[in-house]
Amino acid sequence: MFDKYRRILSVPGALRFSGSALVARLPIAMDTIGIVLLVTGVGRSYGLAGAMSAAYLLAAAALAIPQARLVDRLGQGRVLTVAAVVFAVAMSSFVVVVQSGGPEWAAFAGVLVAGGAFPQIGACVRARWSHVLDERPEIDTAFALESSVDEVVFITGPILITVIATAWSPVAALGIAIVAGTSGTLFFAAQRSTAPVAAPRVRGAGVQRLRLAVVGPVCLVWLALGTLFGAAEVTTVAFATEHGHRGYAGFLLAIWAAGSLIAGVITGMVQWRVSPSTRLRWGAVGMFVAMIPLSVIGSLPVMAVWLFVAGFAIAPTGIAGLSLVEKNIPRSRLTEGMTLVETAAVAGVAPGAAIAGQVIDSHGASAAYLVSLVAGLGAACAALTSRESATTRI
């Protein structure tokens, strides 16, 4: 049943770079929570902690695409090594400043630099799979594997850092996240034999276009899905709180991710006979349909069951979108294309959370699930415009 996964992981070097990428991605799901725990742990306000966490995310989103362009031009090894070192130094300085009671501007400087330097491992590992598989049909299986890894990271990361912070200390928790991200990235970057060939810019030569007719709709889908996720996460916390079980919010979100994890694994086992654009449309419509009942569900057990079912639409949609991008843009800009899509999702999270928060304050949690429903409709409409490129990728 897992033969397709065994085949791709038997490619020389594949298990090493995929495994190290898993470790390198742990800070994605740990750092923002760790920042809040550290800042509030020394007696600072939640407002300040939230602002610093937001600054970290905004810097990461703002510099993700420039970093990806450098990776395509200079190679993964050089760029990721520098990014990992800068990230480690900046994040460590932030911890020292906060713990020692240093000035707020210095703490903000630390998280801004750390966020901006955060290595774009998710896009890089998928670009590496595209390189080592080289047009083989198993690329969907590879992307399914990495989607499953993402879900594992987002399920275990928040739990891990919360447990360490409460049982030991916030400093230790962030320290472990820094070590994991830095060591994982350096080990990943050191594996030169499986890295894509750099494509330096040649003066006077034309720049290969990203084929926005392909990438644009996928980015719009992911922007809408980011809004959906941001709204749903905040609303689910409010829903659990309204039902007198705030502590169950984490469980509800984890079981939602678990549904996506299982669907991602299954997706990688299937030999698809339909195009990625068709699968993207199916997945986005499925996400929209999955959001319809949420606003009328009135109990925690029913919500848990439905979120688990709804999670089955997440990973297949993401895999299809990235497969569509991978098959239809120039290799020389593959990391940039992947990062554009991932950044679009990140850009949607904050507005979704903010809008849902306003609706929760005025109308309650059930009504706020309609924000995710509208975002799902937007994703479905954007997906219906997606198409394959008519030209061959270079």
Secondary structure, 3 states (H helix, E strand, C coil): CCHHHHHHHCCCCHHHHHHHHHHHHHHHHHHHHHHHHHHHHCCCCHHHHHHHHHHHHHHHHHHHHHHHHHHHHHCHHHHHHHHHHHHHHHHHHHHHHHHCCCCHHHHHHHHHHHHHHCCCHHHHHHHHHHHHHCCCCCHHHHHHHHHHHHHHHHHHHHHHHHHHHHHCCHHHHHHHHHHHHHHHHHHHHHCHHHCCCCCCCCCCCCCCCCCHHHHHHHHHHHHHHHHHHHHHHHHHHHHHHHCCCHHHHHHHHHHHHHHHHHHHHHHHHCCCCCCHHHHHHHHHHHHHHHHHHHHHCCCHHHHHHHHHHHHHHHHHHHHHHHHHHHHHCCHHHHHHHHHHHHHHHHHHHHHHHHHHHHHHHHHCHHHHHHHHHHHHHHHHHHHCCCCCCCCCCC
